[in-house]
């Protein structure tokens, strides 16, 4: 059967997850923009950067900022759309669609902050989108869903535990340096596991296999989501929202798809050229994120720095 025949033979119900993922990506973009603006305003009110970690004063003021609360609600709705899309379509199809949020966020941030994006920044965004599009296209043709056994779930949980420890160590080591890329990579990896756990839990529910191991996955999902949110909030302090979204929409799906390939054996039948293409396209997307981190005019600046916050009317 040819690749085209395989696509046409897909369950039509799987296609319903694509528009839901697109809506979720748009909500992610707006939610990230509002959260970022809210945190920047709180930093100016408190007079202290959140790059070294959110203080109690930061948190209390964030809960009173309409923009941050609105952004958080939008991100919550985005998660609901993502879960709905995962219940209908394979992880490797819908998860990378979030890269659409990067394009929307870049446009929003440029308009609201009054910061023009240079050619190198636009090229970096293009590399992110190109790498992810190629990555997911090849995955869609060469990967297939496989039963999730208890052994595979335990393997994922063990890997997540290692990642969790490393993420905490990185947070402690770099929390006083305000390095946005550290927070972004950490959040992207954590959210990649969150998406994987969400897909696994949904699959278990559909199969009627909701036992202690599934509950453990639910707990891991919540822990990953909460720590990822902390990483994202700290990233907003020293990086623009489009850089944060770039990390999430590139690193998140790459991690999720790699778990699907390596642990869940979803690409067991993929030819050697597909594996090479996975590596190359993933590298292109990561280079795009590194380019954004290096060339974006707002990278490394706090909202406390003069002229960084820009305009906009988000309260």
Buried (B, 14 or more C-beta within 10 A) or exposed (E): EEEEEEEEEEEEEBEBBBBBBBBBBBBBBBBBBBBBBBBBBBBEBBEBBBBBBBEEBBEEBBEEBEBBBBBBEBBEBBBEBBBBBBBBBBBBBBBBBBBBBBBBBBBBBBEBBEBEBEEEBBBBBBBBBBBBBBBBBBBBBBBBBBEBEEEBBEBBBEBBEEBBEEBEEBBEEBBEEBBBBBBBBBBBBBBBBBBBBBBBBBBBEEEEEEEEBBEBBBEBBEBBBEBBBBBBBBBBBBBBBBBBBBBBBBBBBBBBBBBBBEBBBBBEEBEEEBBEBBEBBBBBBBBBBBBBBEBBBBBBBBBBEEEBBBEBEBE
